[in-house]
Amino acid sequence: MCGRYASFRSDADLAAAFHVTEVLTPDSVPPSWNVAPQHDVRVVLDRAPKGHPEAKKRQLRTARWGLVPPWAPDPSVGNRMINARSETITDKPAYRNAARHHRLIAPAEGYFEWQSLDEAGTRKQPWYLTDPDGAPLAFAGLYEWHKNPDLPADDPAAWLWSCTIITTRASDTLGHVHDRSPLTSRPAYSMTGWTRRSPTRSRSGRWSPPCPNHASCPGRWAGRSARSATTAPH
């Protein structure tokens, strides 16, 4: 996890839920029950104009799912960076800078996970996991920019915005489905709890995420067989 999720709430609803002040999403990102790696996805982040840190705004914008570090020789490396393990994001070169400076929230309605039904993993049951009260989920994530060397820096098309979703150990509530789950909170806490606090380390040396109610903690989750999921919400 996380390899597929659903995102079909309107821009206006997401802006209200996450207290967004600037919407920069293009019309080309449609509602989807099957958001996949390399898709353009909607994300929420706090960003200030260059040289004006006091003018920070909360933005709803789009980024390609699959993080591409600025130093990557080719954007195709993003295919392998759709998820970042919370235990190592402050150590690995691909994520270290973003963990300190470029955090975001990826809103979702729910996500899909596949539960192995036998030891060999040849039989799997898909599940669709959501908040039991119908609130949007807030996946903790990171973002970076990657410049196309063939285009001038002042050309907006020269810059690729990309992102990754952070995963952590699954709680007892979800551990029977998969041993990993997205680092998740609710919108009311997500922006101050994730984007504005520094990562800390426990005595074991592992990174300790600051979000309460995330999926690594015991909690209530709604799950149903994904075999009955439709291609569009009713």
CORUR-V789017 format. One line per field, one symbol per residue. burial: + if it has 9 or more other C-alpha atoms within 8 Angstrom, else -. Layout:
burial->???
This chain:
burial->++++++++--+--++-++-+--+-+---+--++-++++-+++++++-+-------++++++++++++++--+----+++-++++++++++----++++++-++++++++++++++++------++++++++----++++++++++++----------+++++++++++-++-+++-+++++++++++-+++-+++---+-+----+++--+-++++++--+---++--------
